[in-house]
Amino acid sequence: MNKIEIALLGLGNVGKGVWEIFKNNKNEITKRSGYEIEITKILVNDINKDRGVTIPDGVLTTDIEEILNNDNIKIVVELLGGTHPAKDYMLRAIQKAKHVVTANKQVMALEGKELLDEARKNGVLLYYEGSVAGGIPILKGIEESLTANKIEEIVGIINGTTNYILTKMALENMDFKDALKEAQDKGYAEADPTSDIESYDAMYKLAILTSLSFGINVDVSNIYREGITKVSALDIQYAKEFGYCIKLLAIAKEKDDALELRVHPTMIPLAHPLANVNDSFNAILIKGNAVGDLMFYGRGAGSLPTGSAVAGDIISILRNDMTLRSISTIENKENSKHIAKRENYTSQYYLRLSVKDMSGVLGEISTIWGKNNVSISSITQKGAKEGVVTLVIVTHDATEGDIIKSVEEIENLDSVYGLDNLIRVEKFQ
């Protein structure tokens, strides 16, 4: 039996998950990979910190050079998160002819092209299945099983924290702050939840999915991003009345060789499969021109699910006999596709407005909609309170540019106090 030494960079939640998987599933992994795998070094900041796992003496180190300069270590697993020093360590490992596995969505979204180009240049592999959806094998699914398809659309719930919060708001009538606090108490959300609730995490993941699925390198600044902090109990209530629920969706759609790339709260029909993805689960719907609609579903985060994806990448490298049969890579292809401008995005829209309780308001607003080519599907007036009325409006398909122009004019009306929320609507026709 061949033996292989690997090193982990980091021993946080995912690092501990990888350690436990290789400890508990050793026999299965050995049979399936053809190698006896040993984690011989783990980079940490503090060797004496209690991490809740037992690590043999001599494995933990605070010196990256002990890993990079050890020729016996053939695979480096980066689990530090962030871009610094993760990118530098990965580049140096690659230049030392070591294969690299990572679950780092930020570094792959922002620096993936450079890292992958360097890996090809040095004749090694860089795999990153765990960077997008935890234990869901979405990248291998795209790169291996769907290679005969032209992918037309990706729509996904790819952030477990926001999905947990929105689930609690919808099913248990929690307000946003209480749902966030519970997510933090359960370990789904960080003490600083900005990356999740403001959709940076989902934006990075969408960039990776888009690059792989559509063959272009995506600048994350070209992805429209909107968080969930404006979603209120009222919006969830009104969505139910219209037959919808609210989810944070990451969307990539190809239309006329242009890609719509956006991450934002979205109303979706209650009968749609994505509407039933609750708690911290993830799901990704892919539409291929041959296969039709496929949905990948599972745990999108956590030490063991993400650790499973990382371990799977390690085994894939070994099964390939560490040759260059690359999978899950972003190719720098010449491609005619370009990123569509936000004002050209097309969708239905839900709007909640606060207006004066007086005659003629609907007429003024309707005139503006008509002038800007926006057709109304439904409009509902909610009860007046202290001279203020809530108008809930759902449009037919309209361009984002026409919606933005209309809203700007409506907010300037003396009879309108302001726009309380705007949420896009997907019907999946």
PAKOLSE-668550 format. One line per field, with one value per residue (C-alpha): x, y, z; residue in three letters. Coordinates in steps of 0.1 Angstrom, whole numbers, padded with zeros to 4 digits, always signed. Example, Ala and Ser with C-alpha at 12.3 -4.5 7.8 and 13.67 -1.06 7.14 Angstrom:
<sites>
east = [+0123/+0137] $
north = [-0045/-0011] $
up = [+0078/+0071] $
r = [Ala/Ser] $
</sites>
This chain:
<sites>
east = [+0000/+0014/+0016/+0011/+0017/-0005/-0006/-0035/-0032/-0056/-0075/-0108/-0142/-0134/-0099/-0113/-0139/-0111/-0091/-0121/-0131/-0096/-0095/-0130/-0131/-0095/-0103/-0128/-0106/-0076/-0096/-0111/-0080/-0054/-0032/-0026/-0031/-0014/-0018/+0017/+0016/-0011/-0003/-0019/-0013/-0011/+0000/-0013/-0049/-0075/-0094/-0114/-0095/-0065/-0035/-0003/+0028/+0049/+0020/+0010/+0034/+0034/+0060/+0048/+0083/+0081/+0054/+0066/+0102/+0091/+0094/+0075/+0043/+0027/-0007/-0014/-0049/-0056/-0084/-0074/-0101/-0097/-0071/-0041/-0020/-0039/-0031/+0006/+0008/-0011/+0011/+0043/+0030/+0022/+0056/+0071/+0052/+0026/-0010/-0034/-0070/-0090/-0125/-0118/-0145/-0130/-0096/-0110/-0134/-0109/-0076/-0087/-0074/-0039/-0038/-0051/-0027/+0002/-0009/-0010/+0023/+0039/+0022/+0001/-0036/-0057/-0092/-0118/-0151/-0157/-0156/-0192/-0218/-0202/-0207/-0228/-0207/-0217/-0184/-0176/-0212/-0207/-0173/-0178/-0215/-0227/-0199/-0223/-0246/-0247/-0256/-0283/-0291/-0280/-0303/-0292/-0296/-0259/-0257/-0270/-0270/-0294/-0316/-0318/-0327/-0354/-0368/-0372/-0389/-0413/-0421/-0419/-0428/-0394/-0382/-0348/-0328/-0341/-0335/-0300/-0293/-0305/-0283/-0253/-0261/-0262/-0229/-0245/-0236/-0204/-0202/-0198/-0224/-0218/-0204/-0235/-0264/-0250/-0245/-0207/-0204/-0230/-0215/-0181/-0197/-0217/-0185/-0170/-0201/-0203/-0167/-0169/-0203/-0199/-0162/-0154/-0134/-0158/-0149/-0171/-0177/-0199/-0223/-0252/-0253/-0281/-0284/-0314/-0314/-0344/-0366/-0393/-0421/-0445/-0428/-0429/-0466/-0475/-0454/-0475/-0507/-0494/-0484/-0446/-0418/-0386/-0352/-0318/-0310/-0278/-0287/-0267/-0287/-0275/-0296/-0283/-0247/-0249/-0249/-0272/-0253/-0271/-0275/-0305/-0337/-0362/-0399/-0404/-0436/-0445/-0449/-0413/-0387/-0365/-0393/-0390/-0353/-0353/-0330/-0293/-0296/-0284/-0298/-0286/-0309/-0290/-0307/-0288/-0300/-0299/-0306/-0332/-0335/-0314/-0313/-0284/-0295/-0277/-0258/-0240/-0217/-0204/-0173/-0182/-0201/-0173/-0147/-0163/-0158/-0122/-0115/-0132/-0108/-0078/-0090/-0097/-0061/-0048/-0072/-0058/-0024/-0015/-0015/-0030/-0064/-0078/-0113/-0131/-0109/-0117/-0105/-0095/-0114/-0119/-0156/-0181/-0202/-0202/-0219/-0252/-0257/-0280/-0305/-0311/-0320/-0356/-0378/-0411/-0410/-0427/-0427/-0440/-0447/-0458/-0482/-0505/-0541/-0557/-0574/-0555/-0523/-0529/-0535/-0503/-0483/-0500/-0492/-0455/-0456/-0472/-0448/-0419/-0432/-0440/-0472/-0489/-0499/-0516/-0519/-0532/-0540/-0534/-0550/-0545/-0527/-0523/-0528/-0504/-0514/-0493/-0494/-0482/-0475/-0464/-0454/-0453/-0419/-0400/-0364/-0345/-0337/-0374/-0382/-0354/-0365/-0401/-0392/-0371/-0400/-0426/-0404/-0404/-0442/-0455/-0481/-0454/-0434/-0410/-0402/-0401/-0388/-0383/-0379/-0375/-0399/-0389/-0416/-0393/-0413] $
north = [+0000/+0034/+0060/+0098/+0126/+0157/+0189/+0211/+0249/+0257/+0236/+0255/+0239/+0226/+0215/+0195/+0180/+0168/+0154/+0135/+0121/+0108/+0093/+0077/+0066/+0055/+0021/+0033/+0061/+0038/+0013/+0040/+0061/+0033/+0052/+0052/+0089/+0105/+0141/+0148/+0186/+0211/+0248/+0267/+0300/+0285/+0249/+0250/+0260/+0234/+0226/+0196/+0171/+0150/+0156/+0135/+0153/+0169/+0173/+0209/+0237/+0275/+0275/+0273/+0265/+0231/+0223/+0240/+0227/+0191/+0172/+0142/+0163/+0161/+0177/+0210/+0216/+0253/+0259/+0294/+0314/+0350/+0360/+0367/+0348/+0320/+0331/+0334/+0300/+0284/+0300/+0289/+0254/+0252/+0265/+0237/+0212/+0204/+0198/+0221/+0216/+0245/+0253/+0291/+0308/+0343/+0335/+0314/+0341/+0369/+0352/+0319/+0326/+0334/+0304/+0280/+0294/+0289/+0253/+0245/+0262/+0241/+0208/+0204/+0203/+0228/+0215/+0235/+0216/+0227/+0264/+0267/+0245/+0225/+0188/+0192/+0180/+0208/+0216/+0180/+0178/+0207/+0198/+0161/+0151/+0181/+0186/+0176/+0205/+0242/+0256/+0283/+0292/+0287/+0296/+0287/+0291/+0290/+0307/+0286/+0315/+0337/+0307/+0298/+0334/+0337/+0303/+0313/+0346/+0327/+0296/+0310/+0346/+0358/+0393/+0397/+0405/+0376/+0352/+0365/+0361/+0325/+0318/+0332/+0311/+0280/+0288/+0294/+0331/+0347/+0374/+0398/+0384/+0410/+0386/+0364/+0389/+0414/+0386/+0388/+0351/+0342/+0367/+0349/+0315/+0327/+0340/+0305/+0288/+0312/+0310/+0272/+0270/+0296/+0296/+0332/+0348/+0368/+0400/+0400/+0438/+0428/+0409/+0429/+0422/+0430/+0416/+0405/+0432/+0451/+0420/+0425/+0404/+0425/+0415/+0378/+0381/+0398/+0373/+0345/+0363/+0363/+0327/+0333/+0329/+0349/+0334/+0348/+0336/+0337/+0339/+0335/+0336/+0337/+0358/+0367/+0360/+0382/+0371/+0384/+0380/+0389/+0380/+0394/+0385/+0370/+0360/+0325/+0305/+0283/+0253/+0256/+0231/+0259/+0272/+0241/+0244/+0254/+0258/+0259/+0237/+0248/+0239/+0248/+0245/+0242/+0243/+0226/+0226/+0188/+0176/+0202/+0211/+0195/+0204/+0197/+0197/+0192/+0207/+0238/+0244/+0228/+0210/+0175/+0184/+0208/+0184/+0157/+0178/+0185/+0149/+0140/+0164/+0148/+0113/+0126/+0138/+0104/+0084/+0103/+0090/+0127/+0133/+0164/+0151/+0183/+0188/+0218/+0244/+0279/+0280/+0313/+0307/+0333/+0338/+0362/+0364/+0396/+0407/+0424/+0459/+0460/+0482/+0455/+0428/+0416/+0404/+0410/+0433/+0436/+0471/+0482/+0520/+0543/+0570/+0596/+0586/+0608/+0606/+0607/+0589/+0557/+0578/+0597/+0565/+0546/+0575/+0571/+0534/+0537/+0564/+0541/+0510/+0492/+0471/+0464/+0428/+0436/+0465/+0462/+0489/+0480/+0497/+0533/+0543/+0579/+0592/+0567/+0539/+0510/+0501/+0467/+0464/+0435/+0443/+0422/+0416/+0449/+0460/+0471/+0504/+0512/+0502/+0523/+0553/+0549/+0546/+0577/+0597/+0581/+0589/+0626/+0628/+0649/+0622/+0595/+0591/+0566/+0531/+0507/+0477/+0464/+0426/+0408/+0380/+0348/+0326/+0300/+0298] $
up = [+0000/-0010/+0017/+0012/+0036/+0036/+0057/+0069/+0071/+0099/+0125/+0128/+0123/+0088/+0098/+0127/+0104/+0080/+0108/+0122/+0088/+0081/+0116/+0116/+0080/+0075/+0062/+0036/+0024/+0021/+0000/-0023/-0028/-0030/-0005/+0032/+0040/+0069/+0081/+0093/+0099/+0108/+0108/+0137/+0155/+0190/+0196/+0232/+0224/+0234/+0202/+0214/+0194/+0202/+0179/+0183/+0194/+0166/+0142/+0152/+0140/+0139/+0111/+0075/+0064/+0081/+0056/+0025/+0028/+0035/+0003/+0018/+0020/-0014/-0008/+0012/+0024/+0029/+0055/+0069/+0051/+0038/+0012/+0034/+0041/+0024/-0012/-0005/+0012/-0016/-0043/-0024/-0020/-0058/-0066/-0044/-0067/-0041/-0050/-0032/-0019/-0004/+0008/+0006/-0015/-0010/-0023/-0052/-0062/-0061/-0069/-0085/-0120/-0108/-0085/-0112/-0139/-0115/-0108/-0145/-0150/-0122/-0132/-0101/-0092/-0073/-0062/-0044/-0042/-0006/-0015/-0028/-0010/+0018/+0012/-0020/-0050/-0072/-0089/-0099/-0111/-0134/-0146/-0150/-0153/-0172/-0197/-0226/-0217/-0224/-0190/-0194/-0158/-0122/-0093/-0058/-0021/-0013/+0021/+0050/+0075/+0056/+0048/+0084/+0093/+0066/+0076/+0112/+0101/+0078/+0099/+0134/+0129/+0143/+0135/+0118/+0149/+0169/+0140/+0136/+0173/+0172/+0142/+0161/+0192/+0171/+0154/+0119/+0120/+0131/+0158/+0128/+0104/+0076/+0051/+0053/+0058/+0033/+0008/+0002/+0009/-0017/-0041/-0039/-0044/-0074/-0090/-0087/-0101/-0130/-0139/-0140/-0157/-0184/-0190/-0181/-0153/-0132/-0115/-0083/-0088/-0118/-0095/-0082/-0045/-0019/+0016/+0036/+0063/+0048/+0047/+0074/+0088/+0067/+0035/+0045/+0054/+0021/+0001/+0016/+0006/-0030/-0028/-0024/+0001/+0003/-0001/-0008/-0043/-0063/-0099/-0132/-0164/-0200/-0223/-0258/-0249/-0219/-0183/-0155/-0123/-0091/-0054/-0036/-0016/-0040/-0039/-0053/-0057/-0027/-0050/-0063/-0049/-0037/-0015/+0006/+0012/+0049/+0079/+0070/+0040/+0005/-0029/-0064/-0095/-0128/-0162/-0190/-0226/-0228/-0193/-0183/-0147/-0120/-0083/-0059/-0022/+0011/+0039/+0026/+0056/+0087/+0098/+0085/+0053/+0042/+0055/+0033/+0002/+0011/+0018/-0015/-0034/-0017/-0028/-0063/-0067/-0055/-0077/-0107/-0096/-0090/-0128/-0145/-0153/-0139/-0126/-0111/-0127/-0140/-0176/-0191/-0223/-0250/-0248/-0265/-0234/-0214/-0182/-0187/-0173/-0142/-0159/-0185/-0160/-0164/-0136/-0118/-0088/-0054/-0039/-0006/-0004/+0024/+0011/+0023/+0030/+0004/-0029/-0062/-0050/-0070/-0101/-0097/-0092/-0120/-0144/-0136/-0141/-0175/-0186/-0179/-0195/-0163/-0162/-0129/-0120/-0087/-0063/-0027/-0002/+0034/+0064/+0072/+0104/+0114/+0079/+0063/+0039/+0028/-0009/-0020/-0057/-0079/-0115/-0146/-0161/-0164/-0168/-0137/-0154/-0159/-0123/-0109/-0130/-0118/-0082/-0083/-0097/-0073/-0042/-0053/-0052/-0023/-0016/-0011/+0021/+0007/-0007/+0023/+0003/-0032/-0038/-0071/-0081/-0099/-0114/-0130/-0162] $
r = [Met/Asn/Lys/Ile/Glu/Ile/Ala/Leu/Leu/Gly/Leu/Gly/Asn/Val/Gly/Lys/Gly/Val/Trp/Glu/Ile/Phe/Lys/Asn/Asn/Lys/Asn/Glu/Ile/Thr/Lys/Arg/Ser/Gly/Tyr/Glu/Ile/Glu/Ile/Thr/Lys/Ile/Leu/Val/Asn/Asp/Ile/Asn/Lys/Asp/Arg/Gly/Val/Thr/Ile/Pro/Asp/Gly/Val/Leu/Thr/Thr/Asp/Ile/Glu/Glu/Ile/Leu/Asn/Asn/Asp/Asn/Ile/Lys/Ile/Val/Val/Glu/Leu/Leu/Gly/Gly/Thr/His/Pro/Ala/Lys/Asp/Tyr/Met/Leu/Arg/Ala/Ile/Gln/Lys/Ala/Lys/His/Val/Val/Thr/Ala/Asn/Lys/Gln/Val/Met/Ala/Leu/Glu/Gly/Lys/Glu/Leu/Leu/Asp/Glu/Ala/Arg/Lys/Asn/Gly/Val/Leu/Leu/Tyr/Tyr/Glu/Gly/Ser/Val/Ala/Gly/Gly/Ile/Pro/Ile/Leu/Lys/Gly/Ile/Glu/Glu/Ser/Leu/Thr/Ala/Asn/Lys/Ile/Glu/Glu/Ile/Val/Gly/Ile/Ile/Asn/Gly/Thr/Thr/Asn/Tyr/Ile/Leu/Thr/Lys/Met/Ala/Leu/Glu/Asn/Met/Asp/Phe/Lys/Asp/Ala/Leu/Lys/Glu/Ala/Gln/Asp/Lys/Gly/Tyr/Ala/Glu/Ala/Asp/Pro/Thr/Ser/Asp/Ile/Glu/Ser/Tyr/Asp/Ala/Met/Tyr/Lys/Leu/Ala/Ile/Leu/Thr/Ser/Leu/Ser/Phe/Gly/Ile/Asn/Val/Asp/Val/Ser/Asn/Ile/Tyr/Arg/Glu/Gly/Ile/Thr/Lys/Val/Ser/Ala/Leu/Asp/Ile/Gln/Tyr/Ala/Lys/Glu/Phe/Gly/Tyr/Cys/Ile/Lys/Leu/Leu/Ala/Ile/Ala/Lys/Glu/Lys/Asp/Asp/Ala/Leu/Glu/Leu/Arg/Val/His/Pro/Thr/Met/Ile/Pro/Leu/Ala/His/Pro/Leu/Ala/Asn/Val/Asn/Asp/Ser/Phe/Asn/Ala/Ile/Leu/Ile/Lys/Gly/Asn/Ala/Val/Gly/Asp/Leu/Met/Phe/Tyr/Gly/Arg/Gly/Ala/Gly/Ser/Leu/Pro/Thr/Gly/Ser/Ala/Val/Ala/Gly/Asp/Ile/Ile/Ser/Ile/Leu/Arg/Asn/Asp/Met/Thr/Leu/Arg/Ser/Ile/Ser/Thr/Ile/Glu/Asn/Lys/Glu/Asn/Ser/Lys/His/Ile/Ala/Lys/Arg/Glu/Asn/Tyr/Thr/Ser/Gln/Tyr/Tyr/Leu/Arg/Leu/Ser/Val/Lys/Asp/Met/Ser/Gly/Val/Leu/Gly/Glu/Ile/Ser/Thr/Ile/Trp/Gly/Lys/Asn/Asn/Val/Ser/Ile/Ser/Ser/Ile/Thr/Gln/Lys/Gly/Ala/Lys/Glu/Gly/Val/Val/Thr/Leu/Val/Ile/Val/Thr/His/Asp/Ala/Thr/Glu/Gly/Asp/Ile/Ile/Lys/Ser/Val/Glu/Glu/Ile/Glu/Asn/Leu/Asp/Ser/Val/Tyr/Gly/Leu/Asp/Asn/Leu/Ile/Arg/Val/Glu/Lys/Phe/Gln] $
</sites>
